[in-house]
C-alpha cells in the first residue's frame, strides 16, 4: 500500500510586543491544528515580535532570509502567514522563495481555511459557497499578476499586453463570480422555501452553534438518533444537517440543525460566504451553544462565538449554553450555573450520555416561553 507523502509547512506569525507567551502559544497551536486538519506536517515556526507588520512585506528582511534558509534546509512545500495578506505581498514572497524551492506555495490564513473547507465540503451548496469565497479572495491576486505583466510589457502612454491581460482576467473573474452566485442563489432560495414551509406548519427549530470541535455534531447525533460523521478535527462539519427530535412533554417533533463550527479570527468574508448555510441558525427559535468544558480557553472561545453571533445579528436570540465533555472537565458545575445563569447552562457529556434528558427538559421550557 502506497503511503501519501505529507506536505511540509512553515508557519509564520507577527506578534505584538505586549502579547503574552501563553497567548502566542495558543494562537500558534490553533494554526497548527488547522494545518493538521488539512493533512500537512509542521516543520518549523517563525515568530516575529513587532507592534505592526512590515508595510511592504509583512515580516522584516532578517525573517525573510531566515525563512528562506528553513525552506531550503527542511524542503518546505507551503508557507502559511498567520494573517490576511495583500495579493502583492503573497506574490512577492513566492517570487523571493522560489529560489529556495521552485514549487513553493505561500498562503495566508484565509487560503489555509479555504483549502480545508474544500476538503470537507460534500453538498453542492457548500462547494459553491467555497468556490465563491475562493474567487473573491483570489481576485486581487489576479489583478496583482496582471499588474506585473503590464509592468513587463507596457510602456508609458501605451496599452501594453499586460494591461490587456489584466482586463481579460478581471472580466473572466467577474463572469465566474456571477455564474457561481446565480447557482448559489438558486440553492439558497430552495433552502428559504424549506424554512418557510416549516414556519407555516408551526414546526419549531433548534440550531446547534459553537466553536469548532466542541462536540456539536456528536450532540446532534445523540438528540436526533443520527450517525453523522464526527472527527477530532477543526471544521469537520461544513454543510448544515437537519434532523427531527421528539419532545415528550410537549408531545411534538421539532427540527434540529447542525452547522459549521466557528473559530477565532475567522474573517467576516468567510462568515458571509456561509450565510445561506447559517440561515438555519438565523431563523431558529432557540440556539444551543455547545461549549467544550474541558478546554482551558473555554471563556475566550465563548467570546469568539458570541462575536460571530453579533456579526450575524442573532446575538439576542434565546440560547442555551451546553457545557459538553464534563466527564473530563476540571470545573465545578455550580460555578458554571452561577456564572452563566442568563443562558440556562446545561452540563452534559455526550460520550457518557449524561445530562441529555435534563437538556431536553430545558429545551422544552425555552420553547414553551416563546
Secondary structure, 3 states (H helix, E strand, C coil): CCCCCCCEEEEEEEECCCCCHHHHHHHHHHHHHHHHHHCCEEEEEEEEECCCCECCCECCHHHHHHHHHHHHHHCCCEEEECCCCCHHHHHHHHHHHCCCCCCCEEEEHHHHHHHHHHHHCCCHHHHHHHHHHHHHHHHHHHHHHHHHHHHHHCCCCCCCHHHHHHHHHHHHHHHHHHHHHHHHHHHHHHHHHHHHHHHHCCCCEEEEEEECCCCHHHHHHHHHCCCCCCCCCCCCCCCCEEEEEEECCCCEEEEEEECCCECCCCCHHHHHHCCCCCHHHHCCCEEEEEEECCCCCHHHHHHHHHHHHHHCCCCCCCEEEEEECCCCCCCCHHHHHHHCHHHCCEECECCCCECHHHHHHHHHHHHHCC
